[in-house]
């Protein structure tokens, strides 16, 4: 028996006006959502998936955008079938947040920083339900318990900046669930979260769905997440739906080349490959600008880039015969947590707690762990962006902690960092060209600005950008393009050693694959040494020669990246590995059978 239909989207078109031209961000999109069903919508940035959800919620900013065609039919219990497109703002508010709720990608910008977490959830309850403040307070505490927030009474009274990203996302889920919605739209709700926190959030959403039999639209760029959550999958590309069907069918037999590229570009965990397949391996544009498919299966694409165990062993024998470029001895970086009345520190946060490790010339050392494990603090300490409490750091046998500021500035030319957020890493007031020339000027590299400009043009081409983009500003680029610019800026000083601090965590998997391939290509060409920091163990495993797993400021385990994945020694590492959404067909079949048992 087919389940009750909650939402029908028919031939939806959403347009944006830019420089006098109309662009169709969503172009003729249709789908149906049933009670108790999860539809996974996947695609890269700009594919139209988020605009589709905002169109349903009537949250498209007008101008510059508006819904220009199609129907959005919501089957309400109390008001029958309603075309949400025809509702005025006041009528829409009676549905939005009440019967149809949404969780946004970035909880920090979705929560008001001047109100406590509890008051914000209470406000949503009082807006839609005729209950007293006392009852709303009681219901909020119950919701916080339901989403498994620790110490709900305390969370009620704290502000968003006082809790972690995972906790903020739980507050957002509590707010979305506060009015028992029939439809929940989740727009990239786990993108910036650790794999362990992500798994907890996904399990929580499935539990809430079972309890309330609601329909879920789950939007993401990660097909691994979709595999564990969705019943049906809708793949979007350039505003259109290119493939749609049951999750098992999409994963076992993808038809469209773009779907194949999304499945192939996720770093595989069960084998070692030299580069990640990307969309250009499956499709290309002909001379007329028409997309042409390159006949190839996902397996063929991955099998063509596999490195054998013997090849990897040979590479490592040569690598570890080289000199050490970095030696870290008993490094501790502590921050004061609590002070006495007289200002003396009585309690410390041990962000990095007695770490010793070496990095060899040309090596990629991966640092992996959950948020708060100390990996970013360790990276910043190595570069002396954060001063250590004690210990020693030697870079090419130079004692870095004994250097004065002027001497340290000289070494900064050889030690660069690529930060996590490409949006805040670039100055919005200066052009890309100026941003790349500036470090050269600071370090007096090249004889004149004209020779520096030539170097910048060369770097832009090297990272897959165009020379004409020299005069553009950061806001004119996508996240992936901005990260390429940040990589070019790091390269502008010809460094020997680069720390990549979560440098791909905010990118779509398709763009992420391109950037990871670029980093590896540049490493081979320029003989760089990397420390690659990430909470994503699959990415770290792909990039790294050796891997360091960190937990509570300490090294949990360290060794060959493949060996740690295949045979983890600590429970913490095992938990990290088990939390990775793998997207294997066996997992999808097991998930389908589990859902059948629950519904039986």
N, C-alpha and C positions, 0 to 999 in steps of 0.2 A: 504494500500500500504506500503510495507516494505521500510524502510529508506535506504539510500545509505551506503554501508559498507566502513568504514575508515581503519580498521585494522583487520587482521586475524592472530592469533598466532596458529600455528599448531605443536603439539608434541614437544614443546620447552624443551630442556634439557640443564641445566647449571651446570657445575662441578667445584669443587675446589680441589686442590691438597694440602694435609696436611700430614706431616710425612710419605711421600711416598705412601699414600693412596688417592684414589679418592672418593669424597663425592658428591652425586647428590643433590645440593641445590634446584634445580627445576627439576622435574622429569615427563616428558610427559604432559606438560600443554598446553591446547588448549582453545581458546575462540575467540569471534568475537565482535568488537565494531562498532556500527552504529553511523551515524551522529545524534547529539542531544541526544544521550543516555549516561547514567551514569552507569558504571559497578563498583560495590563495591567489593573490594577484602579484605577479612578478614582472620585473623589467628593470632596466637601468634608469638612472636619473634622466628626466626628460621624456620618458616613455609614456607618461600620462596617467600612471597609476594613482598618484596622490591627488591629481586634479580630478580624477573620477570620483574619489571619495569626498572631496570638498564640494563637488557639484551636487552630489546626493544630499549633503548637509546644508546646501545653499550658503556656503562660506567663501565662494569665489569673490575676490574684491572687484567691484564694478564702479568705475573703470579700474584697470584696463581689460578685465575679463568678463565674460558672461556666457550663460548656457544658451546656445542659439538653436538647438534642435533636439528632438527626441522626447521620451517620456520617462519619468521616474515614479513608478507606481508602488506605493506602500500600502500593504493590506493591513489596516488598523483593526483592532478588536472592537473598538468603540465607534469609529467613524467610517468603517467600510474602506473601500479602495479610494485612495487619495493620490492625485498627481502632485508630488511635492513641488514641481516646477510652477504650479499655478498659485501657490500659497503666498500671502503677503508676509513680511517679516514677523509680525505678531503671531499669526497662525503657525508659522514654522517653528517659533520658539516653544510652542506647546508640544511639539514632537521632538525637537532637538534637545538632547540631554535627558529626555524623559523616556520616550519609546525607542529612539535611535541615539546611541551614545558613541563617543569617539575618544580613542587614546592617541595622542600625538607622539611624534618621534622623539622630541626633545623635552623631557619633563621639566627641566630647569626654566625654559622659556614659557612653558604652559602653565606653571604655577606662579601665582602672584607673590613676589618676594617680601611684600610688606604685611602679609597676613599669615597666620599660623596654618599649618597643614589641616588641622581639625576644622578651623573656621571656614576654610575654602570648601571642604566636603559638605559641611553643614549648610552653607549657602546654597549649594545645588539641591539639597534635600528640601530646604524651606521654600525654594522657588517653585518646585513642582508638586509638593505634598502639603496637605493641610494638617500639619502637626505642630506641636509646641516646640520651643527651643530645647527644652529638657529632653523631649522624645528624640529630637534630631541629634542631640549630643550622644544619647544612648545608642542610637542607630549608627552613628559615625564610629564609635568605639567598637561596635559589633562588626562593622565592615572592615576596620583595621585588623581585627582578629581573624576575619575571614580571609584576608589577603596575606595573612601570616607576617604582619609587621611586629617586630619585637617591642614589648612594652607600649601597647597602644595608647595608654594615658599620657605617656611622655611624648610620643609622636604627635598626639593631638595638639600639644602646646608648643612644639618647636616650629621654626621657620624652615622653608625649603633648603636654604644653604647649610643647615645644620645636620642634614642626613645625606646618605650616599645616593648614587645614581639609581641603584636597584630599589632602594627604599622610596625614592621620589616616584619611580615608575609604579610602585605598588599603591602609593597615594592616588596617582592618576587612575589606576584601575578601580580603586575603591570609589572614587568620584564617579567614574563611568557606570559602575554597578549600583550606585546609590538609589536609583529609581527603578531597579529591576527592568532594564531595557530588553526589548525583544530582538534588537539588532545591535551588535557591537562592531564598530569599525576600528581596527587597530592598524595605524599607519607607522610602519617601521618601529614598533615599540621596544625592540631588543637590540637594535643595531649597535649602540654604544656600550652594551653591557658585556661583562665577562661571560664565558660559556656556561659556567656553573650557575650564575645568577639568571642568565637567559633560560636555561633549562627549568629552573624553578618557576620563572614567570610563565613560560609556555605550559607547564604542568598545571599551574594555578588557573590559567585561562580555560584549559580543557575541563578542569574540575567545575569551575563556575558555569561553563556551558552545559555540562551534564546536569547540574543542579537546577538550572533555569530553562533548559532546552531552547536557548537562544541561537540565532544565526550569527556567524562571525564572518566578516570580511577582513582577511589578514593580508596586509600589503608589505612586501619585502623585496629585496633584490637577491636574497639568499635561498636557492632552491633546497638546500639542506634543511633549513628551518621548515619550509613548506612541506617537505616529505613527511615530517613528524606530526604535522598539525592538520593539514588540509584534506578534504574529501575530494574536491575538484580544484583544478588549477587553470588560471587564465593568464596567458603570457602576452604582455603588451610590448610593442616596439613602435616608436615614433607615432604615438597616439592611437594606434590601431591594435585590435586583438589579432595576433598572428596564429595562435593555437589555444585550444580550450578542450578540456576533457577530464576524466577521472585521474587522480594522482598517479595510480599505478601505471596507467596507459601512457601518460606523459613521460614518466621516468623510464619505462621499459622500451618505449618505441616513439621517441620524439620525431616529429615530421618536419618542423620548420628549422632551417639552419640556425636561426637566432636561439631557439630553444636548445639545440645541440650545443651551441657555444656556451650558454649559461651553465649547462650540466658539466661541460668539459673544463671550464676555467677555474673551478674550485680545486684547490690543492689536494691531490689524492693522498690518502693516509696509508694505503696498503702497498705503495711502491714509490720509488725515487725517480723523478723526471728532471730533465735538464732545463726545460722551460714549460710554462703553462700555455695550453692552447687558448687562442683568443678568437673573437668573432671573425677576423679576417681569414682564419683557417677554414671557415665554413661558408663565407659569402663575400662577394666583392661587387663593386659598382663597375658597369661597363662604360664605354665611351659616352653613351647617352645618359648616364647617371641612373640606369636601371639596375636593381639588385639582381645578381646572378648567383645561384647556389653552387658551391664547390662540393661535389658528391663525396661525402666522407661521414663515417659513423663516429660517435663519441669514442668508442674503443680504439678505432684506427688512429684518431688524433692523439690519444694518450700513449698508445703503444709505440708510435713513431718517435717519441721523445724520452723513452725510458733509459735510465742509466743502470747498468748491471752492478751487482755487488762487487765484482772483481774490479770494474772501472773505478768505482768509488774508493775502494781500498787503495788502489794505485795512486789516486789523486791525494788521498790523506797521508800516505807515506811521504810523498813529496812536500806536502803542505807543512807537516809537523817536523820536517827537517830544517825548516827556516828559523830565523831569529824571532824572539818575542818582541812585539812592538809595544805591548802594554803589560805591566805587572802591578797587580793590586794586592796589597798585604794588610790584612786585619783592619779593613776600613770600617769605621763606625760613623754614622751620621744620625745624631739624636736631636730632637726638637723638644723644647720645654712644654709640658702639658699642664702642670699645676705649680703655682708659686706660693710661698709663704707670705705673711703680712709684710715682711721686710724685703720682698722681691727676690728671695732665693728660690731656685728651682727645687721642688721636692719630688717631682715625678716627671719622667721623660717618655716621649714617644720614640721608640727605637726603630726608626724607618729603615736604616741599614745597620745590621748588627753583626759585626766581625766577619766580613767577607774577604776571602782570599781567592784570586783566580788570575790566570794569564791569558793573553790573546796573542796569537801568532800573526806574522805578516801575511796578508792575503786571506785571512780566515774570516768567516762570518760566524760570530758567536751569538746565539739566540738567547734572549732573556724572556722567560715566560712566567706568568702567574696572575692571580686575580688582582683587581684594583686594591691598592693599599698594601701590596706585598713588598714594596720598596724598589721595584725595578726602575721606575723613572727617577727616583731620588738617587739611585746608584749611578745612572747615566749622567745626571746633572753634577754629581759629586766628582766623577772622573774628569769632567771639563772645568771643574771648580766654579760652576755657576751656583752651586751650593757648597759651602765650605764644610769639610768633614770634621767630626769631633776628635777623631784620632785615626792613626794608620798611615800607610805610605802608598803613593802612586808614582810609578816610574813610567814615563813615555820615552821610548827609545833611550832608555837608561838615564834619563834626566829626572831628577827628583822634583816633581811638579809642585809639591806642597812647600818647597823652600823658595820658589820663584816669587819675585816681587811683581807688582801689577804690570810694569812696562815689559819685563821679560816674558810674562805670561801672555801678553798680547801678541808677541812674536810667535809663540807656539799655537795660538788660536788659529792661525792661518793653516796649520797642518791638522787641526782637530775640529771638525765641523759637526753640526747637529741638524737633522731635519725633524721639525716638530710635528705633533699629531694633527693640529688644526691648520690647514692651509689658508683658511679664511682670516684668522687673526695673526698669521705669520707674515703677511705682506701689508705694507703701509698703503692704505686706500688712496692716499693723496699723491702718490708718485707713480709714474708709469713703470711697466715691467722692465724696460731698458734701464731706467734710473736705479731701480732696486738691485739690478745685477751689476751695474757699474760701481755702486757705492762701496761694497767690500773691497774692490780692487783699489779704489782711491784711498781708503783707510790704510791699506797695507802697502801703498805705493807700488803696485804691480803694473807693469807695462809703462811705456814712456809717455804716452799722451792719451787724452780722452778718445781720440779717433781710433787708436790701436785697441783701446779697451772696448770700444763699440764693435770693432771687428771680432773681438773675442766673444762678446755677448751674442752676436749673430751666429757664430759657430756653436755656442752652447745651446741656443734655442733650437737649432737644427738637430743637435745631438740628443736632446730630450723629446724630439718629436713635435716641436712647435714650428711656427712659420716666422720668417724674418719680419714680415709686415706687422706682427703682433708686438714688436718692440715698443711702439708708441701707445699701446693700449693700457688701460687701468685694470687692477685686479677684479673689480666687479663685473667686468666683461667676459670673465672666464668661468668655466665649470669647476667643480671641486677637483676633478682629476687633472685638469689643465693647470690649476693653481699649484697642485702638488708637484707637477713637472717643473714649474717655475721655481719652486722652493728647492728642488733637486739641482736645477741649473745654478741657483745662487750658491748652494753649498760647493758645487764644482768650480765656481769662478776663482777660487783661491788655490786650485790644484792640491787639495788636502791629501794626506796619507791615510787618515782614519776618520770614519763618519759614524755617528750614532743616529740610528733611525728610530725615533721614539714614537711608537704607535702611528707610523707615517702612512699606513694604508687602512687603518681601522674605520675611518669615516667614509671610505670609498665603496662604490658598488663593486660586486665581485668581478664584473667584466672589466671595469676600469682598474681595479686592484690588480688583476692578472697582468695588464699592460705595464703598470708601474713596477711590479715585482720583476717582470722580465727585463725592464729597463735598468733597474738597479743591478741585476746580475750581469747584464751586458756591459754596463759601465765598469763594474768591478773587474771583469775579465780584461777590458781594454786599458784601464788606468791602474790596475793592481791595487785597488783599495782594500782596506780592512774595515769590516763593519761590526758594530754591535747592533743587533736587530731586536728591538723591544716590542713585545705585543702580548695581549691577553689571549690571542687566538693561536692555540697550539698547532693547528694544521698549517697556518701560514709560517710560523716559526720553524716547524719541521721542514717545510719545503725550502726555506731560505738558508738554513743553518748547517754548518759542518758539525759543531758541537752545540749542545743546548744546556742552559742552566735554568732549573725550575726554582723559583723563589717563593717563600711563604713566611710572612711575619718578619721580614727583614733578613732572613737567613737563607742559605742555599739548602733546598730540600734534596735535590740530587743534580748531578752534573755528569755529562758524558756525550757520546756520539748520539746525534739527534734520532736516527733510526732505531738505535738500540734502546733508548729511553722509551720511545713510543711502543716498540714491540715487547719490551720487558721492563715496565716501570717497577721501581723498587718500593716507593712510598705510597701509602694510601691516598695522600694528597694528589700525587701525580696521576694515580689511577682514576680518581674522581674527575680530574681535569679532562682526561682522555675520554672517559665514559660520557661526559657532558657534551662532547662535540657532536653537533647534528651531522650525521654521516651520509644520509640520503641513499643508503643501500636498499636494493629491492627487498631483501629479507626483512629489513626494519619496517619498510612500508607495509608489507604483507602482514607482519606481526601487529602493526598499529591498526590496520583494517579489522583484523580478527578480534583485537581487544575491544574496539568500538562496537562490533557486533554483539559480543558477550555482554557488554554494559547495557546495550539497548534491548537485549532479549528479555 
